[in-house]
Amino acid sequence: MNNKVLIVEDEFIVANDLQLILKQAGYMVTGIAVSAEEAYEHIAKNKPDLVLLDIYLEGKQSGIDIAKKLKAENIAFVYISANSNQTILEEAKRTDPYGFLVKPFREKDLLITLEIATYRHKNSIESRSRQEKLLQEKLNTISQQTLQYEDYLSETARLLQAFIPYDLIVFEVKNSNQKKCTAYLRIGFDEYQFISERQLENITNSKSSSSFTEINYLENEPVIYETDHFNPKLSFIKNHFRAESFLVFPFPLNDQLSVQFICCSKKKKIYSQYHIDLLTSAKKHFKDLMNHVTNRQKVLKENTKDNFEQTVSNHFSGIIGKHPLLLDTLDLIAQVAPYSTSVLILGESGTGKEKAAQSIHNLSMRKEGPFIKVNCAAISPTLIESELFGYEKGAFTGAVENRKGKFELADGGTIFLDEIGELSNEMQIRLLRVLQEKEIDSVGGNTARKVDIRIVAATNRNLEKEVAMGNFRMDLYYRLNVFPITMPALRERKTDIPELANYFAEKFFREFNKNFNGISPKMMQQMNNYDWPGNIRELENFIERSVILNNGKSELDLNLNSSSPNSESLIKEDTQTLEDVKNVQQQIERDYIISILKKVKGRIRGTAGAASMLNIKPTTLESKISKLSIKKEDYSN
């Protein structure tokens, strides 16, 4: 091991202890710095592979300031700090470190963290190289098409979204005395509103301005602007499109023409040196494309099918909505899908983590392979090993034949491990080996078998806290957390509720052979006012119950009208809330079950008979009876 490590630590004893541990483990320590200034000198003189970075240092600058420079220069870094201030920790987290160690720490934890950081950094470099190559290939694909001017730019805008996130992108082609502006405003996952100079007049309500920027504005080199470091020549975009971050990427086409791309986002501090480097790596391909575009402005569009035009949006058919938080999540899915990188999907129950995992599979090169789903919380701890890894005949009592496990069934495809936070420590160790070695051992087997799988995991737990509490292995967490994706809660994207509600309503009305007459404004308002702790799953269940109680002749409404016993007294017009409706529905269900049970005698026979009349399993009915607090005296004669 010859990895070069720089230690940035102003406590002499801690720094020397770190140096000793690292040298004994085979690392090459390039030096010890006690301030940001010394750290910059060491980095310039002997670029390290990895930096151990304390947050509080001598001098004005902190370790967080150094981290920003390391990020720009693509150097891995791990924080080491005794600081527990939540604000400082959140600020440090935003720099996206490769690890974080809290003083005092064990030698074993330090070495594991460095090993994982090295692995993640290597993976990051490979991912960046693949991203650059993919961007160049896609640009070449667009260049080879025969399209109209606006269509070239439309395809370029659509392509760039997967690499450089934006809400608005502006293309400016400029010569010595005039400029042509074209822009695309993102309004959906793969939906863009074209904005020309003429349409710009309607936005500004003035014919005197028909440009997104000043006529002579042109940057000399790529630059990132934020609202606190802002170029006034971008004021129009900031004021009319509420942009907070800007990435300007200029390049000359020839002696007469220059081009400038302006990516604009409503989020703060979304752009980094990584995005500039990515665009710069493809500058030649951008120039070739834009030369092609400007030379063929008047060429008619032929009926050729662009490979890129087969967009990924078709693969998100199960994910409904256009809220910016959801679109950001879909962007991440589209970015990571082509690779075999492990993905960790985070989010509350009912937010659609399984659909996100399915989308990752559908968009990957493994889409023709199997997609195996495993709910780690639903499998007994005594059975999960044999379920995941399979078993050999005679391995245990009842093992009368060889059986493949979920990992082997997923060979050549993707395995989705839902609720991975529920795995025992023993299973976590075995899963870690699968991630590292790409091989499995079946229960009772003697030889390991190689498997070609991609692991997508999901959890509604805070795994960072689980690691801190000792419930989840740190090394496994970092192996899985290579590319985290967080599914937003429904209360964070309430603008999607109308679309989701109508989608589910149409689905259930069609399923129950009823006519759908829309959702009443009152019901829609109540749904918007509710926080949905169960998220989309709760919304779907609520809509299903409402459709069942609808007569198919009126709008779907909160004012339920049922002929079930005692239901009328429970319905209160005008003061009805979503919680009230759920209580009403439970009471209706309770009364209906009691009426069925009264038709048969005897508790056991009664349950079986009622289950038969309701066309459900007796065990399911028993569960409902318990859940609805139905007692024998409620229905016995």
C-alpha positions in Angstrom: 0.0 0.0 0.0 1.6 3.3 -1.1 -1.3 5.7 -0.7 0.0 9.2 0.2 -1.8 10.7 3.1 -1.6 14.3 4.4 -2.5 14.9 8.1 -4.1 18.3 8.8 -4.3 18.4 12.7 -3.2 21.1 15.1 -3.0 18.8 18.2 0.6 17.6 18.3 -0.1 14.3 20.1 -3.1 13.4 17.9 -1.1 14.1 14.7 1.9 12.0 15.8 -0.4 9.2 16.9 -2.1 9.2 13.5 1.3 9.3 11.7 2.5 6.2 13.6 -0.7 4.3 12.9 -0.7 5.1 9.2 3.0 4.2 8.7 2.5 0.9 10.5 -0.5 0.2 8.2 1.6 0.8 5.1 0.5 4.3 4.2 3.0 7.0 3.1 2.5 10.2 5.2 3.5 13.2 3.2 3.4 15.6 6.1 1.6 17.2 9.0 -0.1 20.6 8.7 -1.5 22.6 11.6 -3.2 25.3 9.5 -5.0 25.8 6.2 -2.0 27.8 4.8 0.4 24.9 5.6 -2.1 22.4 4.1 -2.2 24.3 0.8 1.6 24.3 0.6 1.7 20.6 1.2 -1.0 19.9 -1.4 0.8 22.1 -4.0 4.2 20.5 -3.3 3.2 16.8 -3.1 -0.4 16.1 -4.1 -1.7 13.5 -1.6 -4.2 10.7 -2.4 -6.1 11.3 0.8 -6.3 14.0 3.5 -7.1 13.4 7.2 -8.7 16.7 8.1 -9.5 18.3 11.5 -12.3 20.9 11.4 -10.9 23.5 13.9 -7.3 24.6 13.0 -4.9 27.3 13.7 -5.6 30.5 11.7 -8.7 32.0 10.2 -9.6 29.1 7.9 -11.1 25.8 9.0 -10.9 22.3 7.7 -14.2 22.9 5.9 -12.5 25.6 3.9 -9.7 23.2 3.0 -12.3 20.6 2.1 -13.8 22.8 -0.6 -10.4 23.1 -2.3 -9.8 19.4 -2.0 -13.2 18.8 -3.6 -12.3 21.1 -6.5 -9.0 19.2 -7.0 -10.7 15.8 -6.7 -8.7 14.7 -3.6 -10.4 12.4 -1.1 -10.7 13.6 2.5 -11.9 12.3 5.8 -12.9 14.5 8.7 -11.5 13.8 12.2 -13.0 16.0 14.9 -14.1 16.1 18.5 -16.7 18.8 17.6 -20.3 17.9 18.2 -22.0 21.2 17.2 -24.9 20.2 14.9 -24.6 23.3 12.7 -20.9 22.7 12.1 -21.5 19.0 11.4 -24.2 19.9 8.9 -21.9 22.3 7.2 -19.1 19.7 7.1 -21.6 17.1 5.7 -22.5 19.5 2.8 -18.8 19.2 1.5 -19.5 15.5 0.9 -16.6 14.0 2.8 -15.5 10.4 2.2 -15.7 9.6 5.9 -16.1 11.2 9.4 -14.4 10.1 12.6 -15.2 11.4 16.0 -12.4 11.8 18.5 -11.4 9.7 20.3 -11.5 6.8 17.8 -10.2 3.3 17.6 -7.3 2.4 15.4 -9.5 -0.2 13.7 -12.1 2.4 12.9 -9.5 4.7 11.4 -8.1 2.0 9.1 -11.5 0.8 8.0 -12.6 4.4 7.3 -9.5 5.0 5.2 -10.0 1.8 3.3 -13.6 2.7 2.5 -12.6 6.3 1.5 -10.0 5.0 -0.9 -12.5 2.6 -2.4 -15.2 5.3 -2.8 -12.6 7.8 -4.3 -11.5 5.2 -6.8 -15.1 4.5 -7.7 -15.7 8.3 -8.0 -12.8 8.6 -10.4 -14.0 5.7 -12.5 -17.6 7.1 -12.5 -16.3 10.6 -13.6 -14.4 9.0 -16.5 -17.5 7.1 -17.6 -19.6 10.2 -17.3 -17.2 12.2 -19.5 -17.1 9.4 -22.1 -20.9 9.0 -22.1 -21.4 12.8 -22.5 -19.1 12.8 -25.5 -20.8 9.8 -27.1 -24.2 11.4 -26.7 -23.0 14.7 -28.2 -21.7 12.8 -31.2 -25.0 11.0 -31.6 -26.9 14.3 -31.7 -24.3 15.8 -34.2 -25.0 12.9 -36.6 -28.7 13.7 -36.9 -30.4 15.9 -39.5 -32.6 18.3 -37.5 -33.8 21.9 -37.4 -31.9 24.4 -35.3 -34.2 24.4 -32.4 -34.4 20.6 -32.4 -30.6 20.3 -32.1 -30.7 22.6 -29.1 -33.7 20.8 -27.6 -31.9 17.5 -27.7 -28.7 19.1 -26.3 -30.8 20.5 -23.4 -32.4 17.2 -22.7 -29.0 15.5 -22.8 -27.3 17.9 -20.5 -30.0 17.6 -17.8 -28.6 14.1 -17.0 -25.2 15.6 -16.3 -25.7 19.2 -15.2 -28.9 19.8 -13.2 -30.8 22.9 -14.2 -34.3 24.5 -14.2 -33.5 26.8 -17.1 -30.8 26.5 -19.8 -29.9 29.4 -22.1 -28.0 29.0 -25.4 -26.5 32.2 -26.7 -24.7 32.3 -30.1 -23.0 35.7 -30.6 -21.1 37.5 -33.3 -19.6 41.0 -33.2 -22.9 42.9 -33.2 -25.8 40.6 -32.6 -26.8 37.6 -30.5 -29.3 34.8 -30.9 -30.8 33.4 -27.7 -32.8 30.2 -27.2 -33.8 28.8 -23.9 -35.5 25.7 -22.4 -37.4 25.8 -19.1 -37.9 22.5 -17.4 -41.5 21.8 -16.5 -41.4 18.0 -16.0 -39.0 15.1 -15.8 -38.6 15.0 -19.6 -40.7 18.1 -20.5 -39.2 21.4 -21.6 -40.8 24.7 -22.5 -39.1 26.3 -25.5 -38.6 30.1 -25.0 -37.5 32.2 -28.0 -36.8 35.9 -28.2 -40.3 36.6 -29.2 -41.7 34.7 -26.3 -39.4 36.6 -24.1 -41.2 39.8 -25.0 -44.3 38.4 -23.3 -42.4 37.5 -20.2 -40.9 41.0 -19.9 -44.1 42.8 -21.2 -41.7 44.9 -23.3 -40.4 44.8 -26.8 -37.3 46.7 -25.8 -35.7 43.6 -24.3 -35.5 40.3 -26.1 -32.4 38.7 -24.5 -31.8 36.8 -21.3 -28.6 38.8 -20.8 -27.1 42.0 -21.9 -26.2 42.0 -25.6 -22.4 42.2 -25.1 -22.3 39.8 -22.2 -19.8 37.0 -22.8 -17.6 35.3 -20.2 -14.0 34.6 -21.0 -13.9 31.2 -19.2 -16.3 28.9 -17.3 -17.6 30.4 -14.1 -20.1 29.7 -11.3 -22.2 32.5 -9.8 -24.4 32.5 -6.7 -26.7 35.2 -5.5 -24.1 36.3 -2.9 -21.5 36.4 -5.7 -23.5 37.6 -8.6 -23.0 39.1 -12.0 -25.6 41.9 -12.6 -25.7 40.9 -16.3 -27.7 37.8 -15.2 -30.3 39.9 -13.4 -33.1 39.2 -15.9 -32.8 35.5 -15.3 -32.6 35.9 -11.5 -35.6 38.2 -11.3 -38.0 36.5 -13.8 -37.0 32.8 -13.2 -35.9 33.1 -9.5 -32.6 31.4 -10.2 -30.1 31.2 -7.3 -27.2 29.4 -9.0 -25.6 29.9 -12.4 -23.0 28.0 -14.4 -21.8 29.9 -17.5 -19.8 27.9 -20.0 -18.4 29.9 -23.0 -16.3 28.8 -25.9 -15.4 30.2 -29.4 -16.7 28.5 -32.5 -14.6 30.4 -35.0 -13.2 33.9 -35.6 -16.7 35.3 -36.0 -18.9 33.3 -33.6 -18.9 32.5 -29.9 -21.3 30.3 -27.9 -22.3 30.5 -24.3 -24.4 28.0 -22.3 -26.0 29.3 -19.1 -27.3 26.6 -16.7 -29.6 28.1 -14.1 -31.0 26.5 -10.9 -33.4 27.6 -8.3 -31.3 25.8 -5.7 -28.4 27.4 -3.9 -24.8 26.1 -4.4 -25.7 23.3 -6.7 -22.9 23.7 -9.2 -19.2 22.8 -8.5 -15.9 22.5 -10.2 -16.9 18.9 -11.1 -19.5 20.3 -13.5 -17.1 22.7 -15.1 -14.5 19.9 -15.5 -17.2 17.7 -17.1 -18.2 20.3 -19.6 -14.5 21.2 -20.3 -13.7 17.6 -21.1 -16.3 17.6 -23.8 -15.6 21.1 -25.2 -14.3 19.8 -28.5 -17.6 17.8 -29.0 -19.6 20.9 -28.0 -17.8 22.9 -30.7 -18.3 20.2 -33.3 -22.0 20.1 -32.5 -22.6 23.8 -32.4 -20.6 24.3 -35.7 -22.9 21.6 -37.2 -25.9 23.4 -35.7 -25.0 26.9 -37.1 -24.1 25.5 -40.5 -27.4 23.7 -40.9 -30.0 26.1 -39.4 -32.2 25.9 -42.5 -32.0 22.2 -43.1 -35.5 20.6 -42.8 -36.0 17.9 -40.2 -35.9 14.4 -41.7 -37.8 11.4 -40.3 -34.7 9.9 -38.7 -35.0 8.5 -35.3 -32.5 9.8 -32.8 -31.2 7.2 -30.3 -31.4 9.7 -27.5 -35.0 10.6 -28.3 -36.0 7.4 -26.7 -36.0 9.1 -23.4 -35.9 7.5 -20.0 -39.3 8.9 -19.0 -41.1 5.7 -20.1 -39.3 3.8 -17.4 -40.8 6.0 -14.7 -44.4 5.0 -15.5 -45.0 4.0 -11.9 -43.7 7.3 -10.4 -46.2 10.1 -10.6 -45.5 13.8 -10.1 -43.5 16.9 -11.2 -42.4 18.5 -8.0 -38.8 19.7 -8.1 -37.8 17.4 -5.2 -39.1 14.4 -7.2 -37.5 15.6 -10.4 -34.2 15.9 -8.6 -34.6 12.3 -7.4 -35.4 11.1 -10.9 -32.3 12.9 -12.2 -30.2 10.9 -9.7 -31.8 7.7 -10.8 -31.1 8.4 -14.4 -27.5 9.3 -13.7 -26.6 6.2 -11.7 -28.7 3.6 -13.6 -26.2 2.9 -16.4 -23.5 1.8 -14.0 -23.2 -1.2 -11.6 -22.7 1.1 -8.6 -24.4 0.1 -5.4 -27.3 2.4 -4.5 -28.9 3.1 -1.2 -32.5 4.5 -1.3 -33.6 6.4 1.7 -37.0 7.7 2.7 -40.0 7.1 4.9 -42.3 4.2 4.4 -44.7 4.6 1.5 -42.6 7.0 -0.5 -42.0 4.7 -3.4 -38.5 3.3 -2.7 -39.4 0.0 -4.5 -40.5 1.8 -7.6 -37.3 3.8 -7.6 -35.3 0.6 -7.4 -37.3 -0.9 -10.3 -36.6 2.2 -12.3 -32.9 1.9 -11.7 -33.0 -1.6 -13.0 -35.2 -0.7 -16.0 -32.7 2.0 -17.0 -29.6 -0.1 -16.6 -27.7 -2.4 -18.9 -29.1 -5.2 -16.8 -32.7 -4.5 -17.7 -33.0 -7.8 -19.6 -31.8 -9.7 -16.5 -33.9 -10.6 -13.4 -35.0 -8.0 -10.8 -35.3 -9.9 -7.4 -37.0 -8.2 -4.5 -36.2 -9.2 -0.9 -38.0 -7.7 2.1 -35.4 -8.2 4.9 -37.9 -7.3 7.6 -40.5 -9.9 6.4 -38.1 -13.0 6.6 -37.5 -14.8 9.8 -33.9 -14.3 11.2 -33.6 -18.1 11.2 -34.5 -18.4 7.5 -33.0 -15.3 6.0 -29.5 -16.9 5.4 -31.0 -19.8 3.4 -33.4 -17.4 1.6 -30.6 -15.1 0.4 -27.8 -17.6 -0.2 -29.6 -20.9 -0.9 -28.8 -24.2 0.6 -27.5 -27.7 -0.3 -29.4 -30.9 0.0 -29.1 -32.2 3.6 -27.8 -28.9 5.0 -30.5 -29.0 7.7 -33.6 -30.9 8.6 -36.1 -30.5 5.8 -33.5 -29.6 3.1 -34.5 -32.4 0.7 -33.1 -30.7 -2.4 -30.7 -28.0 -3.5 -32.3 -24.6 -3.7 -30.9 -21.4 -5.1 -31.0 -18.3 -3.0 -32.1 -14.8 -4.0 -28.5 -13.7 -4.8 -28.0 -16.5 -7.2 -31.4 -16.0 -8.8 -30.4 -12.3 -9.4 -27.2 -13.3 -11.3 -26.9 -11.0 -14.3 -29.5 -8.6 -12.9 -30.4 -6.6 -9.8 -31.3 -7.5 -6.3 -33.3 -5.1 -4.2 -32.8 -5.4 -0.5 -35.7 -3.6 1.2 -35.5 -2.6 4.9 -31.8 -3.5 5.0 -31.5 -1.9 8.4 -33.3 -4.9 9.8 -30.5 -7.3 9.0 -28.7 -9.0 11.9 -25.0 -8.3 12.4 -24.1 -11.8 11.1 -26.0 -11.2 7.9 -24.4 -7.8 7.5 -21.0 -9.5 7.5 -22.1 -12.0 4.9 -23.5 -9.2 2.7 -20.3 -7.2 3.0 -18.4 -10.2 1.6 -20.8 -10.3 -1.4 -20.2 -6.6 -2.0 -16.4 -7.1 -1.8 -15.8 -10.4 -3.4 -18.9 -10.8 -5.6 -19.3 -14.4 -4.5 -21.7 -16.4 -2.3 -21.6 -19.5 -0.1 -24.8 -21.5 0.1 -25.8 -23.0 3.4 -24.1 -26.4 3.7 -22.0 -25.8 0.6 -18.2 -26.2 0.3 -17.4 -23.9 -2.6 -18.0 -20.2 -3.2 -19.8 -19.2 -6.5 -19.2 -16.0 -8.3 -22.3 -13.8 -9.0 -22.7 -10.8 -11.3 -25.3 -8.7 -9.5 -26.0 -5.1 -8.7 -27.2 -4.4 -5.2 -29.9 -1.7 -4.6 -30.8 -1.4 -0.9 -33.5 0.7 0.8 -34.4 1.6 4.4 -36.6 4.0 6.3 -34.1 4.1 9.2 -31.4 6.7 9.7 -28.4 4.4 9.1 -25.9 7.0 10.3 -27.6 6.9 13.8 -27.7 3.1 13.6 -24.0 3.0 12.9 -23.3 5.3 15.8 -25.5 3.1 18.1 -23.6 0.0 16.9 -26.6 -1.6 15.2 -25.3 -1.3 11.7 -21.7 -2.0 10.5 -19.9 1.2 9.4 -18.0 -0.6 6.6 -21.2 -2.0 5.2 -22.9 1.4 5.4 -20.2 3.0 3.4 -20.1 0.2 0.8 -23.8 0.6 0.3 -23.8 4.4 0.5 -21.7 5.0 -2.6 -24.7 6.6 -4.3 -27.5 7.6 -1.9 -30.9 8.6 -3.2 -33.6 10.1 -0.9 -37.3 9.7 -1.8 -39.2 12.8 -0.7 -42.1 12.5 1.6 -45.6 13.3 0.2 -46.0 16.3 2.6 -42.8 17.8 1.0 -44.4 17.5 -2.5 -48.0 18.4 -2.0 -48.3 19.9 -5.5 -48.2 16.3 -6.7 -51.3 15.3 -4.7 -53.9 16.2 -7.4 -52.1 14.2 -10.0 -51.6 11.2 -7.7 -55.1 11.3 -6.5 -56.6 11.4 -10.0 -54.2 8.6 -11.1 -55.3 6.3 -8.2 -59.0 7.3 -8.6 -59.0 6.4 -12.3 -57.2 3.1 -11.6 -59.7 2.0 -8.9 -62.8 3.3 -10.8 -61.7 1.2 -13.8 -60.9 -1.8 -11.6 -64.4 -1.7 -9.9 -66.2 -1.0 -13.2 -67.5 2.4 -12.0 -67.7 5.7 -13.8 -65.2 8.3 -12.7 -66.7 11.8 -12.4 -63.8 13.6 -10.9 -62.7 14.5 -7.4 -64.6 17.2 -5.6 -62.7 20.5 -4.8 -63.6 20.0 -1.1 -62.0 16.5 -1.0 -58.9 17.8 -2.9 -58.6 20.6 -0.3 -58.8 18.2 2.6 -56.1 16.0 1.0 -53.8 19.0 0.6 -54.3 20.0 4.2 -53.4 16.5 5.5 -49.8 15.6 6.3 -49.9 11.9 5.0 -47.7 10.1 7.5 -48.1 7.0 5.5 -47.2 8.9 2.3 -48.2 7.7 -1.1 -49.2 4.2 0.2 -51.7 5.9 2.6 -53.1 8.1 -0.2 -53.6 5.1 -2.4 -55.4 3.2 0.3 -57.6 6.1 1.1 -58.6 6.7 -2.5 -59.4 3.0 -2.9 -61.7 3.0 0.1 -63.4 6.2 -1.2 -64.0 4.7 -4.6 -65.5 1.6 -3.0 -68.0 3.9 -1.2 -68.8 6.0 -4.2 -71.9 5.3 -6.3 -70.2 5.9 -9.6 -72.7 8.7 -10.4 -71.2 11.6 -8.5 -67.8 13.2 -7.8 -65.5 11.5 -5.4 -66.3 13.3 -2.2 -65.6 13.3 1.6 -69.4 13.4 2.3 -69.8 9.7 2.1 -73.3 8.3 1.6 -73.7 4.7 2.8 -76.7 2.6 3.6 -74.7 0.6 6.2 -76.2 0.6 9.8 -75.4 3.5 12.0 -73.2 5.2 9.4 -75.4 8.4 9.0 -74.9 9.5 12.5 -71.1 9.3 12.1 -71.0 11.6 9.0 -70.9 15.3 9.8 -71.2 17.6 6.8 -69.1 20.7 6.5 -66.9 19.8 9.5 -65.6 16.5 7.9 -61.9 16.0 7.9 -59.7 13.3 6.4 -59.3 11.6 9.8 -63.0 11.7 10.3 -63.5 9.9 7.0 -61.1 7.2 7.9 -63.0 6.7 11.2 -66.3 6.6 9.2 -64.9 4.0 6.9 -63.7 1.8 9.7 -67.1 2.1 11.4 -68.8 1.1 8.2 -66.5 -1.9 7.8 -67.1 -2.9 11.4 -70.9 -2.7 11.1 -70.8 -4.7 7.9 -68.7 -7.5 9.4 -70.9 -7.6 12.5 -74.0 -7.9 10.3 -72.4 -10.9 8.5 -71.3 -12.6 11.7 -74.9 -12.3 13.1 -76.1 -14.5 10.3 -74.0 -17.4 11.5 -73.7 -18.9 15.0 -70.7 -19.9 17.0 -67.4 -18.1 17.1 -65.2 -20.4 15.1 -67.9 -21.5 12.7 -69.2 -17.9 12.5 -65.8 -16.6 11.5 -65.4 -19.3 8.8 -68.9 -18.8 7.5 -68.5 -15.0 7.5 -65.2 -15.3 5.7 -66.8 -17.5 3.1 -69.6 -14.9 2.6 -67.1 -12.1 2.3 -64.9 -14.2 0.0 -61.7 -13.7 2.1 -59.5 -16.0 4.2 -60.6 -16.8 7.8 -57.2 -15.6 9.1 -57.6 -12.3 7.3 -61.1 -11.9 8.8 -59.8 -12.7 12.3 -57.2 -10.0 11.9 -59.9 -7.5 10.8 -62.0 -8.5 13.8 -59.1 -7.8 16.2 -58.1 -4.6 14.5 -61.7 -3.2 14.6 -62.1 -4.3 18.3 -65.1 -6.5 17.5 -66.2 -8.6 20.5 -68.2 -11.8 20.5 -71.1 -10.1 22.4 -71.3 -7.6 19.5 -72.7 -10.2 17.2 -73.8 -13.3 19.2 -77.5 -14.0 19.6 
